[in-house]
Amino acid sequence: MKQMISIGSRLAIICAVSAIVLALVNSITAPKIAIYQEQLVQQALSEVSSGYTVGEKQSADAQQINYYHPLTDGDTVVGYVINLTAAGYGGPMTMLAGFSTAGETLAAKLIQNSETPGLGKKAESSEYMQMFVGTGGSTTLPIKKSDLPDAAADSISGATITFSGVAKALLAGSQFAIELGGMR
């Protein structure tokens, strides 16, 4: 009995010290991680804005739409950068996409995901997102693998859930941009 109490006490001390060390490390690294993530979002905003001026962040109350920024050319609203949530194979994916006021996809960038390396992770590349540029609005946005040319369809083999999630989120973003139109 004495030995069990001794072992239990030692384990409790080890657990307490470990918890304190982990809390200390977290308090040091959490602000730096938040700053880094904000830098990634700012870089992505710059990449998907297509050279237009990015306006103030606006809240959105729509499915898959987290928030948006108006894109302006002088005083004229020409589009929106929309933060979207997509459902992927590895769970939720977060992306930023630029749209014209007519709903055409200008650019898109995946900024957070847990997709399978070598398959779904391909969606992080700008080449992958190129298949969506120019679609939406009056041009059909590819939602299924069969909507793509053969070469593009082959590039998404093994990652159709990721493709479908990205496509559906971009379609929601396109429709949201059309609803907003040139409004601020």
Secondary structure, DSSP 8 states (H G I E B T S, - for coil): -HHHHHHHHHHHHHHHHHHHHHHHHHHHHHHHHHHHHHHHHHHHHHHHSTTSEE---EEEEETTEEEEEEEEETTEEEEEEEEEEEEETTEEEEEEEEEETT--EEEEEEEE----TTTGGGGGSHHHHGGGTT-BTTB----SGGGS-HHHHHHTTT-HHHHHHHHHHHHHHHHHHHHHTT--
